[in-house]
Amino acid sequence: MHAYMQVVTNGYLKAVQHRAATNFAEPRLSVASFIVPADDCVVGPAEEFVSEDNPPRYRTLTVGEFKRKHNVVNLDSSINQIININNNEKGI
């Protein structure tokens, strides 16, 4: 999950959803990297990114807790999008 880097850097690096646009004029190169820590691994802001002027923006959680919370947020967002599409089709 790309969001781990955002948490570890205390928001210095921003997590974005992957989006790719085709370009017929130039070839596109994608490089995938996977970081798959164990569910009991702890993720939180690293000391190097936290100071008195820049307090922690994220709680420290285990990867298992993080995945459960992240997946619920994404699921909720997907459900809202489906409901909005259905309502638009019905003219609601």
QUILIN-V87524 format. One record per backbone hydrogen bond with DSSP energy under -1.0 kcal/mol. NH is the residue of the N-H (numbers start at 0). CO is the residue of the C=O. E is the energy in kcal/mol with one decimal. If there is no record, write none. Layout:
BEGIN
nh:NH co:CO e:E
nh:NH co:CO e:E
END
This chain:
BEGIN
nh:3 co:0 e:-1.4
nh:6 co:2 e:-2.0
nh:7 co:3 e:-3.0
nh:8 co:4 e:-2.1
nh:9 co:6 e:-1.6
nh:10 co:5 e:-3.0
nh:11 co:8 e:-1.6
nh:40 co:37 e:-1.9
nh:42 co:60 e:-3.6
nh:45 co:7 e:-2.7
nh:48 co:45 e:-2.0
nh:49 co:46 e:-1.5
nh:50 co:53 e:-1.8
nh:60 co:42 e:-2.6
nh:62 co:40 e:-2.5
nh:63 co:38 e:-2.8
nh:65 co:61 e:-2.6
nh:66 co:62 e:-2.9
nh:67 co:63 e:-2.1
nh:68 co:64 e:-2.4
nh:69 co:65 e:-2.9
nh:70 co:66 e:-2.8
nh:71 co:67 e:-1.7
nh:72 co:68 e:-1.9
nh:73 co:69 e:-2.3
nh:74 co:70 e:-2.5
nh:75 co:71 e:-2.6
nh:76 co:72 e:-2.3
nh:77 co:73 e:-2.5
nh:78 co:74 e:-2.7
nh:79 co:75 e:-2.3
nh:80 co:76 e:-2.1
nh:81 co:77 e:-2.3
nh:82 co:78 e:-2.6
nh:83 co:79 e:-2.5
nh:84 co:80 e:-2.4
nh:85 co:81 e:-2.6
nh:86 co:82 e:-2.7
nh:87 co:83 e:-2.3
nh:88 co:84 e:-2.2
nh:89 co:85 e:-1.5
nh:91 co:86 e:-3.1
END
